[in-house]
Amino acid sequence: MIHNFNLRIYYEDTDLAGIVYYANYLKFIERGRSSLIRELKIDQGTLKDLGFMFVVKKISAEYHASAKLDDELKVETKLSELSGAKILFDQSVYKGTTLLFSSLVTVVFISEKGRPVRMPIEIAEKLKQFAA
C-alpha cells in the first residue's frame, strides 16, 4: 500500500531562481513519513517518553525535475523493507504524474542510549500494511 501526503509550494520553499530549494525535498519526505506514522496511530511523543525513537540513518536521493511556487505536490511513501529495528522507506515526490524527486530512506528504531533495538510487535504490525 502507498501512503500519500499532499502539499503546496510556498514562497519560503523556493530559492533565488524561483524553484524549490533542494534541501526542502528532505523536509517534504519527512512530513510524508511523519504523516504515515501518525495515521497508523503510532504516538512518537509517547515513544520518546518511554525512551525510544525513530531516526534516519541513511538517505539516497535523486532529483529529476523542479517544482515552483504554488505547485501542488504529492509525496508517496511505501515500505521496501521492514526488519526488527530497521525500516527502508521508498519515497517519491510528484507534481501530477511528473516525478520530481525519489529517495530511499533507512530509518532505525533506537533506545535513548542511541542503540538500535527491536520495534515492539504492535508497531511492526501496523507498519506492515505499507510494505511493498
C-alpha positions, 0 to 999 in steps of 0.5 A: 500500500502507498501512503500519500501526503499532499502539499503546496509550494510556498514562497519560503520553499523556493530559492533565488531562481524561483524553484524549490530549494533542494534541501526542502525535498528532505523536509517534504519526505519527512512530513510524508513519513511523519504523516504515515506514522501518525495515521497508523496511530503510532504516538512518537511523543509517547515513544520518546517518553518511554525512551525510544525513537525513530531516526534516519540513518541513511538517505539516497536521493535523486532529483529529476525535475523542479517544482515552483511556487504554488505547485501542488505536490504529492509525496508517496511513501511505501515500505521496501523493507521492514526488519526488527529495528530497521525500516527502508522507506521508498519515497517519491515526490510528484507534481501530477504524474511528473516525478520530481524527486525519489529517495530511499530512506533507512530509518532505525528504531533506537533506545535513548542510549542511541542503540538500535533495538527491536520495534515492539510487535504492535508497531511492526504490525501496523507498519506492515500494511505499507510494505511493498 
